[in-house]
Structures are given as structure tokens and as C-alpha cells.
Amino acid sequence: MKTQLSITSEAIDEHFLITDRETSVSAGAVIVFQGIVRNMEDGVPINAIDYESFNEMACHQFELIFEDIDRQWPIESVRLVHRIGVVPVNEPSLWVEIIAAHRSEAFAACQFLIDEMKVRVPIWKQPQQLP
Amino acid sequence: MKVSVKFWSYFKEHTQCAETTLNLPENTTLGDAHSAVIDQFPVLIEMKNSTLKAVGVEYQPDDFILSEGDEISFFPPVQGG
């Protein structure tokens, strides 16, 4: 399984990521998930979220999750970008792409990846409230 | 032995520092180190049960035996995505 991981303070460039996509002739499913910053956090209006990452450990934990995925499903590739720093409302903080032969394993792997990220990967958010 | 301790997320605000050093006896466990940190920063006791603990880049249990130079991290539940 091919993997590509980026934790970056740069805005996520989805156009570039899609242009850069590589699929084999046996790929039948491409799942893309984006996590977008909402304008409310726990009922409070916000204008951004400031993400903090323990980068070295976050990368390691993502790699462990990728290994778990590789053991469980026949996935061709996983690409993940997590933006850190201040991410304004309506912009993506997370971009995930899973490519597989069939949709069932692609959806399952995508769900697993995000569920595991939310309990294992040391990234935290600090909502930025409107002045 | 000396080990370093890093705090992440709002633990840094509670302790008002990002990192500290502990001098501990040999064979000290991670749980013992956590207790020593709470003695130093009592504000962390409220989050004791939800605190996640890592040594280096791996999560470790309370009975993990620490070694000289270990880099410990304490932090609240993660919130990526």
C-alpha cells in the first residue's frame, strides 16, 4: 500500500492533490474526505480553529494507523494532509484520499482512519472566537 | 536519573510551561512520574484520569519503567480532524 502523509501549516491545495493523484488500472474506487472548520464550536460562534500538533508523534501514530489499514483491507493508496495552525471557518483542516479496487474497503478504511486519528494522533484544537 | 517532561495543548497553559525535568530514582514507572508531576503542578490533578501519556512517540501504560533520558509527554485527549 502506498502512503503519503503531510502535516503542514500551509492551506490544503485540493486542486494540486487531485492533479497529483496516481491510480492503477485495477483501481475502482477513490474516496476523498475533507474535514472543514465549522462556524460553531460547542454552540459558540467562532471564526477559526488553531490546531497544535506534536508532529513527531503524530506522524508516527498516523503511520501505525496506515499499517493497521494495510493489514485489514486491500487498499492501493492512502494520502492524508492535516493542516495545523490557524484554519479559518469554511476551510479544510483535513484531507484524506483512499484508493482501492472496490468501494466497500475504501469506505471502511477511510472511516477507520478518521476514527483512529481522533483517539490516537496527538493534534489538538483551540477555537478562535469572534471579537 | 533525569527525564524530560513535555506538556501539550491546554496542559501548557495550566502549568505555564511547555517542558520540565524530573530527577527520579531508578526503575521509576511512568505512573510514578505522573504523580511527581502532579505534586509539582497540582492543577493537573483534575485531569489525572483523562491524561494521555507517551514516552518518545509511543503511548505507554502506567507500569512502564522509565530510563535515563526518556522524553515523557503528558497531554489531554486528542482532537485532530
Backbone of each chain as ProteinMPNN parsed JSONL, in Angstrom:
{"seq_chain_A": "MKTQLSITSEAIDEHFLITDRETSVSAGAVIVFQGIVRNMEDGVPINAIDYESFNEMACHQFELIFEDIDRQWPIESVRLVHRIGVVPVNEPSLWVEIIAAHRSEAFAACQFLIDEMKVRVPIWKQPQQLP", "coords_chain_A": {"N_chain_A": [[0.851, -1.201, 0.0], [0.628, 2.138, -0.912], [1.609, 5.139, 0.726], [1.091, 8.516, 1.751], [1.89, 11.277, 3.643], [1.209, 14.331, 5.21], [1.75, 16.929, 7.461], [0.984, 20.112, 7.856], [1.438, 23.687, 7.851], [0.52, 25.057, 5.766], [-2.167, 26.105, 3.576], [-4.575, 23.712, 2.5], [-4.247, 22.386, -0.662], [-6.413, 21.367, -2.681], [-6.855, 21.112, -5.419], [-4.276, 20.74, -6.466], [-3.651, 18.331, -5.175], [-5.484, 16.554, -6.305], [-4.731, 16.691, -8.956], [-2.287, 15.52, -8.732], [-2.846, 12.914, -8.3], [-2.41, 9.364, -8.416], [-3.401, 6.478, -9.987], [-3.863, 2.939, -10.296], [-4.512, 0.547, -12.946], [-6.289, -1.198, -11.873], [-7.734, 0.096, -9.977], [-10.823, 0.898, -8.623], [-12.233, 2.541, -6.993], [-12.245, 5.705, -5.546], [-12.011, 7.437, -2.677], [-12.584, 10.503, -1.202], [-12.198, 12.457, 1.613], [-12.978, 15.368, 3.387], [-12.276, 17.316, 6.215], [-13.873, 20.058, 7.493], [-13.629, 23.316, 8.869], [-16.082, 24.333, 11.031], [-18.527, 26.99, 11.7], [-19.325, 27.089, 14.297], [-18.574, 26.051, 17.593], [-19.172, 23.845, 20.044], [-21.596, 25.18, 20.417], [-20.854, 27.812, 20.391], [-20.153, 30.728, 18.522], [-17.471, 30.862, 16.19], [-14.45, 31.961, 14.5], [-12.301, 30.653, 13.508], [-10.084, 27.792, 13.841], [-7.36, 26.993, 15.833], [-4.928, 24.755, 15.287], [-2.833, 22.527, 17.018], [0.033, 20.488, 16.934], [1.807, 17.617, 18.025], [4.238, 16.949, 16.351], [6.172, 14.884, 15.646], [5.304, 12.607, 17.018], [2.692, 12.519, 16.086], [3.033, 11.965, 13.34], [4.184, 9.419, 13.564], [2.1, 7.992, 14.793], [0.102, 8.204, 12.84], [1.36, 6.671, 10.865], [1.299, 4.159, 12.091], [-1.448, 3.721, 12.094], [-1.88, 3.598, 9.338], [-0.505, 1.225, 8.847], [-2.163, -0.561, 10.212], [-4.437, -0.358, 8.61], [-3.46, -1.403, 6.229], [-3.128, -4.03, 6.964], [-5.74, -4.859, 7.239], [-7.388, -4.302, 5.003], [-7.527, -4.53, 1.392], [-5.988, -2.095, 0.173], [-5.05, 0.327, -2.209], [-3.792, 2.871, -2.092], [-3.118, 5.465, 0.335], [-3.582, 8.795, 1.051], [-2.9, 11.581, 3.059], [-3.489, 14.753, 4.406], [-2.985, 16.966, 6.992], [-3.828, 20.028, 8.19], [-2.21, 22.444, 10.23], [-1.968, 25.032, 12.779], [-3.612, 28.217, 12.399], [-6.762, 27.759, 11.112], [-9.138, 29.023, 9.073], [-12.764, 29.412, 9.343], [-14.787, 27.389, 7.249], [-12.728, 26.437, 5.717], [-10.673, 23.611, 4.776], [-9.343, 21.432, 7.265], [-8.455, 18.938, 7.196], [-7.581, 16.463, 4.827], [-8.265, 13.574, 3.157], [-7.504, 10.784, 1.164], [-8.478, 7.743, -0.19], [-7.658, 4.983, -2.11], [-8.843, 2.189, -3.789], [-9.62, -1.134, -5.047], [-12.317, -1.649, -4.83], [-15.357, -0.073, -3.583], [-16.256, -0.745, -0.989], [-14.147, -1.539, 0.74], [-12.666, 0.778, 0.588], [-14.318, 2.787, 1.713], [-14.584, 1.678, 4.299], [-11.935, 1.681, 5.228], [-11.385, 4.404, 5.212], [-13.207, 5.391, 7.109], [-12.234, 4.033, 9.365], [-9.64, 5.108, 9.562], [-10.108, 7.814, 10.182], [-11.595, 7.606, 12.546], [-9.678, 6.354, 14.212], [-7.658, 8.275, 14.154], [-8.809, 10.254, 15.703], [-8.596, 9.317, 18.267], [-5.957, 8.643, 18.678], [-3.961, 10.24, 17.462], [-1.796, 12.827, 18.239], [-2.994, 15.702, 18.053], [-4.381, 18.839, 18.613], [-7.106, 21.161, 19.14], [-7.814, 24.647, 19.236], [-10.402, 26.676, 19.529], [-10.983, 29.765, 17.872], [-12.455, 32.575, 18.918], [-14.955, 34.917, 17.82], [-14.277, 38.442, 17.877]], "CA_chain_A": [[0.0, 0.0, 0.0], [1.381, 3.392, -0.946], [1.089, 6.139, 1.66], [1.666, 9.858, 1.685], [1.406, 11.972, 4.826], [1.734, 15.681, 5.379], [1.183, 17.802, 8.492], [1.513, 21.351, 7.306], [0.755, 24.938, 8.188], [0.024, 25.639, 4.511], [-3.543, 25.774, 3.203], [-4.667, 22.467, 1.722], [-4.475, 22.684, -2.083], [-7.074, 20.169, -3.185], [-6.658, 21.021, -6.869], [-2.966, 20.114, -6.679], [-3.699, 16.943, -4.707], [-6.227, 15.756, -7.295], [-3.885, 16.635, -10.153], [-1.144, 14.661, -8.404], [-3.346, 11.561, -7.999], [-1.948, 8.257, -9.245], [-4.225, 5.284, -9.799], [-3.51, 1.815, -11.154], [-5.625, 0.141, -13.821], [-7.237, -2.012, -11.111], [-8.438, 0.939, -9.0], [-12.217, 1.144, -8.982], [-12.872, 3.442, -6.034], [-11.459, 6.777, -4.935], [-12.776, 8.126, -1.637], [-11.93, 11.698, -0.655], [-12.904, 13.056, 2.745], [-12.402, 16.606, 3.911], [-12.808, 17.884, 7.445], [-13.966, 21.506, 7.293], [-13.869, 24.061, 10.11], [-17.442, 24.901, 11.123], [-18.598, 28.328, 12.313], [-19.753, 26.958, 15.689], [-17.881, 25.028, 18.368], [-19.904, 23.701, 21.313], [-22.65, 26.183, 20.495], [-20.281, 29.164, 20.43], [-19.65, 31.116, 17.196], [-16.013, 31.029, 16.088], [-14.03, 32.336, 13.145], [-11.19, 29.795, 13.079], [-9.552, 26.874, 14.846], [-5.895, 26.923, 15.853], [-4.533, 23.367, 15.528], [-1.473, 22.285, 17.519], [0.427, 19.092, 16.726], [3.077, 17.027, 18.47], [4.449, 16.444, 14.989], [6.923, 13.629, 15.541], [4.43, 11.521, 17.469], [1.523, 12.467, 15.191], [3.443, 11.231, 12.128], [4.358, 8.008, 13.938], [0.787, 7.376, 15.033], [-0.542, 8.043, 11.534], [1.984, 5.53, 10.179], [0.77, 2.94, 12.713], [-2.816, 3.546, 11.59], [-1.745, 3.126, 7.951], [-0.137, -0.206, 8.91], [-3.394, -1.286, 10.586], [-5.295, -0.391, 7.418], [-2.847, -2.318, 5.261], [-3.374, -5.404, 7.421], [-7.165, -5.197, 7.264], [-8.101, -4.15, 3.73], [-6.666, -4.398, 0.205], [-6.03, -0.687, -0.24], [-3.956, 0.664, -3.121], [-3.027, 4.006, -1.556], [-3.713, 6.408, 1.288], [-2.905, 10.093, 1.158], [-3.526, 12.371, 4.131], [-2.911, 16.058, 4.74], [-3.619, 17.642, 8.129], [-3.325, 21.393, 8.343], [-2.095, 22.924, 11.611], [-2.005, 26.488, 12.858], [-4.956, 28.796, 12.34], [-7.53, 27.384, 9.917], [-10.389, 29.792, 9.121], [-14.042, 28.741, 9.081], [-15.103, 27.011, 5.871], [-11.554, 25.883, 5.027], [-10.387, 22.26, 5.251], [-8.216, 21.146, 8.156], [-8.057, 17.55, 6.937], [-7.889, 15.928, 3.505], [-7.896, 12.149, 3.111], [-7.878, 10.072, -0.063], [-8.243, 6.292, -0.164], [-7.887, 4.362, -3.417], [-8.91, 0.728, -3.689], [-10.305, -1.751, -6.182], [-13.77, -1.603, -4.611], [-15.754, 0.989, -2.646], [-16.524, -1.178, 0.387], [-12.926, -1.447, 1.548], [-12.224, 2.178, 0.631], [-15.121, 3.47, 2.734], [-14.261, 1.133, 5.621], [-10.604, 2.15, 5.617], [-11.474, 5.847, 5.463], [-13.875, 5.543, 8.411], [-11.294, 3.555, 10.386], [-8.53, 6.053, 9.677], [-10.537, 9.039, 10.877], [-11.931, 7.217, 13.923], [-8.434, 6.117, 14.954], [-6.977, 9.565, 14.303], [-9.444, 11.043, 16.758], [-8.222, 8.822, 19.602], [-4.536, 8.297, 18.797], [-2.984, 11.16, 16.875], [-1.733, 13.997, 19.117], [-3.301, 17.01, 17.471], [-5.42, 19.474, 19.434], [-7.631, 22.376, 18.531], [-8.183, 25.757, 20.098], [-11.285, 27.553, 18.752], [-10.716, 31.207, 17.929], [-13.786, 33.189, 18.954], [-15.134, 36.231, 17.219], [-14.022, 39.518, 18.856]], "C_chain_A": [[0.878, 1.24, 0.0], [0.753, 4.379, 0.042], [1.805, 7.467, 1.452], [1.035, 10.67, 2.818], [2.034, 13.355, 4.9], [0.988, 16.374, 6.519], [1.807, 19.161, 8.232], [0.749, 22.568, 7.794], [0.221, 25.639, 6.935], [-1.435, 25.258, 4.291], [-3.549, 24.521, 2.335], [-5.072, 22.803, 0.289], [-5.092, 21.451, -2.734], [-6.873, 20.001, -4.689], [-5.325, 20.329, -7.178], [-3.009, 18.638, -6.306], [-4.412, 16.049, -5.723], [-5.397, 15.616, -8.574], [-2.754, 15.63, -9.972], [-1.55, 13.196, -8.178], [-2.768, 10.527, -8.98], [-2.834, 7.056, -8.951], [-3.749, 4.186, -10.745], [-4.717, 1.458, -12.015], [-6.65, -0.709, -13.066], [-8.025, -1.192, -10.086], [-9.854, 1.212, -9.477], [-12.92, 2.121, -8.059], [-11.868, 4.452, -5.506], [-12.379, 7.498, -3.954], [-11.961, 9.332, -1.185], [-12.806, 12.253, 0.454], [-12.184, 14.33, 3.139], [-13.075, 16.954, 5.222], [-12.739, 19.391, 7.321], [-14.24, 22.177, 8.643], [-15.26, 24.705, 10.055], [-17.405, 26.264, 11.82], [-19.071, 28.294, 13.761], [-18.943, 25.847, 16.353], [-18.538, 24.976, 19.739], [-20.919, 24.832, 21.508], [-22.163, 27.617, 20.506], [-19.784, 29.527, 19.035], [-18.14, 31.344, 17.214], [-15.676, 31.487, 14.679], [-12.853, 31.496, 12.643], [-10.9, 28.782, 14.18], [-8.043, 26.862, 14.697], [-5.502, 25.493, 16.236], [-3.07, 23.303, 15.974], [-1.165, 20.8, 17.343], [1.74, 18.785, 17.42], [3.547, 16.233, 17.239], [5.102, 15.072, 14.908], [6.034, 12.442, 15.929], [3.212, 11.391, 16.558], [1.864, 11.68, 13.919], [3.574, 9.738, 12.438], [3.005, 7.325, 14.119], [-0.002, 7.23, 13.735], [0.041, 6.826, 10.797], [1.494, 4.204, 10.774], [-0.651, 2.659, 12.228], [-2.778, 3.047, 10.14], [-1.388, 1.629, 7.929], [-1.344, -1.06, 9.281], [-4.322, -1.428, 9.378], [-4.766, -1.423, 6.424], [-3.07, -3.783, 5.648], [-4.832, -5.826, 7.238], [-7.852, -5.172, 5.914], [-7.106, -4.068, 2.562], [-6.77, -2.991, -0.389], [-4.817, -0.4, -1.121], [-3.116, 1.827, -2.582], [-3.857, 4.822, -0.575], [-2.894, 7.681, 1.214], [-3.646, 10.925, 2.194], [-2.751, 13.673, 4.321], [-3.683, 16.611, 5.922], [-2.99, 19.014, 8.254], [-3.261, 21.735, 9.824], [-1.934, 24.442, 11.589], [-3.446, 26.955, 12.73], [-5.622, 28.445, 11.01], [-8.875, 28.116, 9.998], [-11.619, 28.923, 8.873], [-14.22, 28.535, 7.581], [-13.89, 26.548, 5.061], [-11.249, 24.5, 5.592], [-9.171, 22.203, 6.189], [-7.65, 19.757, 7.872], [-8.489, 17.143, 5.536], [-7.363, 14.492, 3.464], [-8.36, 11.574, 1.788], [-7.516, 8.602, 0.096], [-8.57, 5.752, -1.546], [-7.817, 2.847, -3.252], [-9.608, 0.179, -4.933], [-11.818, -1.582, -6.072], [-14.121, -0.593, -3.519], [-15.858, 0.517, -1.21], [-15.272, -1.06, 1.249], [-12.423, -0.003, 1.63], [-12.998, 2.963, 1.682], [-14.733, 2.996, 4.133], [-12.918, 1.66, 6.11], [-10.632, 3.633, 5.962], [-12.107, 6.103, 6.828], [-12.931, 5.155, 9.545], [-10.185, 4.58, 10.628], [-8.948, 7.271, 10.511], [-10.922, 8.73, 12.327], [-10.67, 7.036, 14.766], [-7.657, 7.41, 15.181], [-7.508, 10.314, 15.514], [-9.2, 10.486, 18.161], [-6.715, 8.647, 19.779], [-3.559, 9.38, 18.375], [-2.964, 12.472, 17.673], [-1.783, 15.328, 18.369], [-4.466, 17.567, 18.285], [-5.894, 20.744, 18.763], [-8.03, 23.398, 19.592], [-9.073, 26.69, 19.274], [-10.922, 29.025, 18.954], [-12.058, 31.925, 17.836], [-13.778, 34.566, 18.304], [-14.906, 37.323, 18.26], [-15.34, 40.162, 19.307]], "O_chain_A": [[1.777, 1.367, 0.832], [-0.468, 4.446, 0.179], [2.961, 7.519, 1.034], [-0.188, 10.744, 2.94], [3.233, 13.523, 4.681], [-0.242, 16.403, 6.543], [3.017, 19.336, 8.373], [-0.438, 22.487, 8.11], [-0.44, 26.673, 7.024], [-1.887, 24.213, 4.761], [-2.639, 24.301, 1.535], [-6.108, 23.426, 0.056], [-4.384, 20.6, -3.272], [-6.736, 18.88, -5.179], [-5.254, 19.449, -8.036], [-2.475, 17.793, -7.025], [-3.989, 14.919, -5.967], [-5.368, 14.553, -9.193], [-2.32, 14.979, -10.922], [-0.704, 12.346, -7.9], [-2.653, 10.771, -10.181], [-2.996, 6.666, -7.795], [-3.29, 4.463, -11.853], [-5.807, 2.001, -11.833], [-7.759, -0.921, -13.559], [-8.892, -1.734, -9.399], [-10.066, 1.695, -10.589], [-14.068, 2.493, -8.303], [-10.774, 4.09, -5.073], [-13.386, 8.089, -4.343], [-10.79, 9.2, -0.828], [-13.999, 12.489, 0.264], [-10.956, 14.376, 3.216], [-14.3, 16.895, 5.334], [-11.669, 19.947, 7.073], [-15.0, 21.654, 9.458], [-15.566, 25.501, 9.168], [-16.41, 26.642, 12.437], [-19.206, 29.342, 14.393], [-18.665, 24.82, 15.733], [-18.473, 25.937, 20.505], [-21.078, 25.366, 22.605], [-22.966, 28.544, 20.618], [-19.072, 28.739, 18.413], [-17.604, 31.947, 18.143], [-16.508, 31.413, 13.775], [-12.455, 31.615, 11.484], [-11.4, 28.897, 15.299], [-7.511, 26.738, 13.594], [-5.716, 25.071, 17.372], [-2.195, 23.938, 15.386], [-2.026, 19.954, 17.582], [2.669, 19.592, 17.404], [3.293, 15.036, 17.107], [4.632, 14.198, 14.179], [6.019, 11.413, 15.254], [2.751, 10.281, 16.288], [1.085, 10.836, 13.475], [3.124, 8.896, 11.66], [2.799, 6.207, 13.646], [-0.702, 6.235, 13.548], [-0.695, 6.051, 10.186], [1.295, 3.234, 10.042], [-1.016, 1.51, 11.981], [-3.558, 2.172, 9.763], [-1.899, 0.87, 7.106], [-1.532, -2.149, 8.738], [-4.914, -2.485, 9.156], [-5.525, -2.208, 5.856], [-3.186, -4.658, 4.789], [-5.123, -7.013, 7.098], [-8.795, -5.929, 5.686], [-5.982, -3.594, 2.729], [-7.535, -2.742, -1.321], [-3.702, -0.826, -0.82], [-1.887, 1.779, -2.61], [-5.086, 4.87, -0.635], [-1.666, 7.652, 1.304], [-4.876, 10.966, 2.202], [-1.522, 13.683, 4.388], [-4.908, 16.716, 5.867], [-1.775, 19.146, 8.405], [-4.15, 21.364, 10.589], [-1.786, 25.053, 10.53], [-4.382, 26.181, 12.928], [-5.124, 28.782, 9.936], [-9.666, 27.85, 10.903], [-11.532, 27.849, 8.277], [-13.856, 29.382, 6.766], [-14.004, 26.296, 3.861], [-11.534, 24.236, 6.76], [-8.136, 22.824, 5.946], [-6.523, 19.44, 8.252], [-9.605, 17.432, 5.106], [-6.183, 14.235, 3.704], [-9.475, 11.843, 1.341], [-6.393, 8.262, 0.469], [-9.638, 6.032, -2.091], [-6.881, 2.302, -2.669], [-10.119, 0.935, -5.759], [-12.511, -1.396, -7.072], [-13.305, -0.293, -2.648], [-15.581, 1.288, -0.291], [-15.33, -0.539, 2.363], [-11.823, 0.391, 2.629], [-12.409, 3.718, 2.456], [-14.571, 3.806, 5.045], [-12.78, 2.04, 7.273], [-9.97, 4.065, 6.906], [-11.617, 6.92, 7.608], [-12.836, 5.852, 10.555], [-9.842, 4.874, 11.773], [-8.234, 7.694, 11.419], [-10.609, 9.505, 13.232], [-10.604, 7.51, 15.9], [-7.075, 7.623, 16.245], [-6.747, 10.932, 16.259], [-9.564, 11.129, 19.146], [-6.239, 8.515, 20.907], [-2.439, 9.431, 18.883], [-3.985, 13.151, 17.775], [-0.766, 15.968, 18.101], [-5.415, 16.851, 18.604], [-5.197, 21.329, 17.934], [-8.509, 23.06, 20.675], [-8.574, 27.418, 18.416], [-10.6, 29.459, 20.06], [-12.718, 31.886, 16.798], [-12.764, 35.261, 18.246], [-15.3, 37.156, 19.415], [-15.331, 41.081, 20.125]]}, "seq_chain_B": "MKVSVKFWSYFKEHTQCAETTLNLPENTTLGDAHSAVIDQFPVLIEMKNSTLKAVGVEYQPDDFILSEGDEISFFPPVQGG", "coords_chain_B": {"N_chain_B": [[18.033, 9.396, 38.114], [17.615, 11.411, 35.138], [14.763, 12.667, 33.504], [12.934, 14.114, 30.794], [10.011, 16.169, 30.629], [7.281, 16.932, 28.678], [4.617, 19.201, 28.089], [1.47, 19.428, 26.483], [-0.982, 21.144, 24.433], [-3.72, 22.482, 26.298], [-2.589, 21.806, 28.696], [-0.155, 23.045, 28.843], [-0.875, 25.662, 29.31], [-2.076, 25.428, 31.797], [0.069, 24.59, 33.408], [1.821, 26.545, 32.874], [4.182, 26.212, 31.584], [6.128, 24.659, 29.002], [7.791, 22.557, 29.196], [9.591, 20.47, 31.466], [12.022, 19.162, 33.815], [12.618, 16.077, 35.448], [14.037, 14.622, 38.319], [14.494, 11.401, 39.087], [14.254, 8.286, 40.961], [15.994, 5.221, 40.028], [14.26, 2.793, 38.011], [11.775, 3.933, 38.205], [8.295, 4.215, 37.52], [6.14, 5.156, 34.746], [3.676, 5.964, 35.692], [4.373, 6.702, 38.316], [5.989, 8.874, 37.715], [4.081, 10.548, 36.642], [2.593, 11.101, 38.936], [4.549, 12.501, 40.358], [4.793, 14.734, 38.76], [2.272, 15.847, 39.103], [2.453, 16.502, 41.786], [4.208, 18.594, 41.539], [2.835, 20.306, 39.856], [-0.018, 20.956, 40.857], [-2.444, 21.634, 39.665], [-2.903, 19.888, 37.626], [-4.128, 17.67, 38.636], [-6.862, 17.538, 38.372], [-7.231, 16.658, 35.795], [-6.238, 14.166, 35.849], [-7.238, 11.515, 35.375], [-7.941, 11.56, 32.702], [-5.658, 12.11, 31.372], [-3.352, 11.616, 28.752], [-0.498, 9.6, 28.135], [2.814, 9.514, 26.998], [5.912, 8.064, 25.972], [8.646, 9.165, 24.331], [7.577, 8.634, 21.105], [5.545, 6.912, 21.531], [2.542, 5.695, 23.005], [2.316, 4.796, 26.428], [1.769, 2.502, 29.17], [0.871, 2.966, 32.701], [2.584, 1.33, 34.194], [4.957, 1.269, 32.858], [8.453, 1.14, 32.792], [10.703, 3.677, 33.364], [13.627, 5.112, 31.756], [16.938, 6.541, 31.976], [17.092, 9.737, 30.521], [14.728, 9.543, 29.092], [12.011, 10.868, 27.184], [9.193, 12.232, 28.196], [5.736, 12.734, 27.552], [2.849, 14.532, 28.467], [-0.564, 14.895, 27.956], [-3.858, 16.22, 27.021], [-6.959, 14.531, 25.948], [-6.962, 13.787, 22.428], [-7.693, 15.764, 19.446], [-7.825, 15.789, 16.635], [-8.514, 16.538, 13.128]], "CA_chain_B": [[18.088, 9.593, 36.66], [16.87, 12.58, 34.671], [13.876, 12.517, 32.343], [12.272, 15.374, 30.451], [8.55, 16.091, 30.556], [6.671, 17.98, 27.851], [3.173, 19.37, 28.188], [0.881, 19.834, 25.208], [-2.326, 21.717, 24.436], [-4.004, 23.365, 27.433], [-1.741, 21.474, 29.841], [0.897, 24.076, 28.885], [-1.442, 26.862, 29.942], [-2.286, 25.137, 33.219], [1.357, 24.507, 34.115], [2.572, 27.747, 32.497], [5.477, 25.864, 30.986], [6.0, 23.626, 27.981], [8.704, 21.44, 29.455], [10.32, 20.487, 32.73], [12.884, 17.996, 34.005], [12.429, 15.392, 36.722], [15.085, 13.727, 38.838], [13.731, 10.279, 39.642], [15.048, 7.084, 41.261], [15.988, 4.171, 39.002], [13.079, 1.915, 37.966], [10.519, 4.667, 38.384], [7.328, 3.957, 36.444], [5.507, 6.33, 34.143], [2.642, 6.399, 36.635], [5.044, 7.417, 39.41], [6.415, 10.172, 37.167], [2.864, 11.362, 36.537], [2.297, 11.575, 40.296], [5.562, 13.507, 40.705], [4.451, 15.959, 38.024], [1.087, 16.429, 39.756], [2.948, 17.144, 43.013], [4.849, 19.85, 41.148], [1.797, 21.147, 39.227], [-1.266, 20.379, 41.388], [-3.582, 21.922, 38.797], [-3.101, 18.763, 36.703], [-4.835, 16.544, 39.263], [-8.239, 17.498, 37.855], [-7.221, 15.957, 34.509], [-5.389, 12.973, 36.014], [-7.786, 10.293, 34.776], [-8.06, 11.679, 31.242], [-4.348, 12.435, 30.803], [-2.677, 10.624, 27.908], [0.926, 9.59, 28.478], [3.676, 8.907, 25.987], [7.366, 8.142, 26.125], [9.033, 9.287, 22.935], [6.404, 8.792, 20.23], [4.635, 5.787, 21.792], [1.763, 5.669, 24.239], [2.794, 3.763, 27.344], [0.934, 2.347, 30.365], [1.423, 3.49, 33.955], [3.644, 0.48, 34.755], [6.152, 1.345, 32.003], [9.641, 1.528, 33.554], [11.434, 4.745, 32.675], [15.091, 5.037, 31.691], [17.644, 7.816, 31.904], [16.981, 10.462, 29.26], [13.426, 9.397, 28.424], [11.233, 12.09, 26.932], [7.794, 11.945, 28.524], [4.753, 13.762, 27.2], [1.52, 14.438, 29.068], [-1.481, 15.766, 27.198], [-5.277, 15.887, 27.112], [-7.462, 13.773, 24.791], [-6.608, 14.424, 21.154], [-8.857, 16.369, 18.77], [-7.496, 16.073, 15.247], [-9.563, 16.462, 12.109]], "C_chain_B": [[17.248, 10.807, 36.293], [15.998, 12.191, 33.481], [13.269, 13.891, 32.064], [10.772, 15.136, 30.342], [8.06, 17.255, 29.708], [5.171, 17.992, 28.084], [2.656, 19.897, 26.858], [-0.525, 20.366, 25.421], [-2.543, 22.544, 25.705], [-3.262, 22.956, 28.708], [-0.619, 22.515, 29.988], [0.391, 25.328, 29.589], [-1.629, 26.636, 31.442], [-0.971, 25.143, 33.998], [2.205, 25.752, 33.904], [4.001, 27.418, 32.094], [5.259, 24.732, 29.984], [6.808, 22.386, 28.328], [9.344, 21.596, 30.826], [11.195, 19.234, 32.802], [12.613, 17.401, 35.377], [13.684, 14.601, 37.064], [14.38, 12.607, 39.585], [14.667, 9.125, 40.005], [15.004, 6.101, 40.087], [14.715, 3.333, 39.132], [11.762, 2.619, 38.292], [9.59, 4.367, 37.214], [6.779, 5.278, 35.897], [4.408, 6.87, 35.066], [3.221, 7.166, 37.811], [5.484, 8.81, 38.943], [5.216, 11.111, 37.039], [2.51, 11.935, 37.912], [3.282, 12.668, 40.716], [5.266, 14.833, 40.01], [3.243, 16.642, 38.664], [1.481, 17.088, 41.077], [3.531, 18.523, 42.696], [3.84, 20.848, 40.577], [0.424, 20.611, 39.651], [-2.484, 20.616, 40.506], [-3.894, 20.728, 37.873], [-3.898, 17.618, 37.322], [-6.263, 16.418, 38.736], [-8.321, 16.697, 36.557], [-6.509, 14.6, 34.617], [-5.938, 11.767, 35.243], [-7.883, 10.36, 33.258], [-6.721, 11.973, 30.572], [-3.804, 11.279, 29.966], [-1.169, 10.757, 28.137], [1.716, 8.887, 27.387], [5.124, 9.02, 26.427], [7.93, 8.102, 24.705], [7.779, 9.507, 22.102], [5.392, 7.67, 20.427], [3.827, 6.027, 23.061], [2.296, 4.536, 25.121], [1.874, 3.68, 28.561], [1.637, 2.852, 31.616], [2.571, 2.639, 34.495], [4.903, 0.431, 33.877], [7.332, 1.859, 32.828], [10.459, 2.544, 32.756], [12.94, 4.505, 32.715], [15.66, 6.447, 31.627], [17.448, 8.452, 30.518], [15.646, 10.324, 28.544], [12.738, 10.751, 28.276], [9.76, 11.749, 27.101], [6.931, 13.08, 28.004], [3.459, 13.475, 27.923], [0.603, 15.394, 28.304], [-2.934, 15.316, 27.344], [-5.714, 15.05, 25.92], [-7.261, 14.541, 23.493], [-7.878, 14.835, 20.407], [-8.583, 16.654, 17.304], [-8.702, 16.016, 14.326], [-10.324, 17.747, 11.95]], "O_chain_B": [[16.317, 11.189, 37.004], [16.436, 11.484, 32.573], [13.11, 14.715, 32.964], [10.326, 14.04, 30.006], [8.378, 18.413, 29.977], [4.538, 16.949, 28.253], [3.31, 20.701, 26.194], [-1.173, 20.089, 26.43], [-1.627, 23.241, 26.141], [-3.301, 23.684, 29.7], [-0.189, 22.828, 31.098], [1.113, 25.969, 30.353], [-1.378, 27.528, 32.252], [-0.913, 25.647, 35.12], [3.168, 26.0, 34.631], [4.91, 28.235, 32.243], [4.318, 23.949, 30.11], [6.544, 21.298, 27.817], [9.605, 22.708, 31.284], [11.108, 18.356, 31.944], [12.405, 18.127, 36.349], [14.307, 13.991, 36.196], [13.738, 12.848, 40.607], [15.746, 8.996, 39.427], [14.094, 6.147, 39.26], [14.166, 3.185, 40.224], [10.764, 1.974, 38.613], [10.028, 4.273, 36.067], [6.933, 6.344, 36.493], [4.236, 8.082, 35.199], [2.645, 8.158, 38.257], [5.367, 9.792, 39.677], [5.322, 12.311, 37.293], [2.168, 13.111, 38.033], [2.894, 13.646, 41.354], [5.457, 15.907, 40.58], [3.196, 17.868, 38.758], [0.913, 18.113, 41.452], [3.377, 19.477, 43.459], [3.957, 22.057, 40.776], [-0.222, 19.892, 38.888], [-3.46, 19.871, 40.593], [-5.022, 20.585, 37.4], [-4.302, 16.694, 36.616], [-6.807, 15.316, 38.665], [-9.364, 16.119, 36.251], [-6.214, 13.966, 33.604], [-5.193, 11.081, 34.544], [-7.905, 9.323, 32.595], [-6.649, 12.076, 29.347], [-3.793, 10.127, 30.4], [-0.639, 11.854, 28.307], [1.342, 7.813, 26.917], [5.509, 9.939, 27.149], [7.722, 7.136, 23.971], [7.012, 10.438, 22.349], [4.493, 7.485, 19.607], [4.357, 6.502, 24.066], [2.672, 3.471, 24.633], [1.264, 4.679, 28.943], [2.836, 3.131, 31.602], [3.448, 3.162, 35.184], [5.807, -0.364, 34.133], [7.226, 2.894, 33.487], [10.851, 2.288, 31.617], [13.454, 3.797, 33.581], [14.971, 7.406, 31.277], [17.614, 7.798, 29.489], [15.449, 10.93, 27.491], [12.868, 11.64, 29.117], [9.161, 11.071, 26.266], [7.339, 14.242, 28.012], [3.015, 12.329, 27.994], [0.955, 16.545, 28.046], [-3.208, 14.182, 27.737], [-4.943, 14.868, 24.977], [-7.37, 15.766, 23.451], [-8.973, 14.342, 20.68], [-9.057, 17.66, 16.776], [-9.765, 15.515, 14.692], [-11.236, 17.826, 11.127]]}, "name": "protein", "num_of_chains": 2, "seq": "MKTQLSITSEAIDEHFLITDRETSVSAGAVIVFQGIVRNMEDGVPINAIDYESFNEMACHQFELIFEDIDRQWPIESVRLVHRIGVVPVNEPSLWVEIIAAHRSEAFAACQFLIDEMKVRVPIWKQPQQLPMKVSVKFWSYFKEHTQCAETTLNLPENTTLGDAHSAVIDQFPVLIEMKNSTLKAVGVEYQPDDFILSEGDEISFFPPVQGG"}
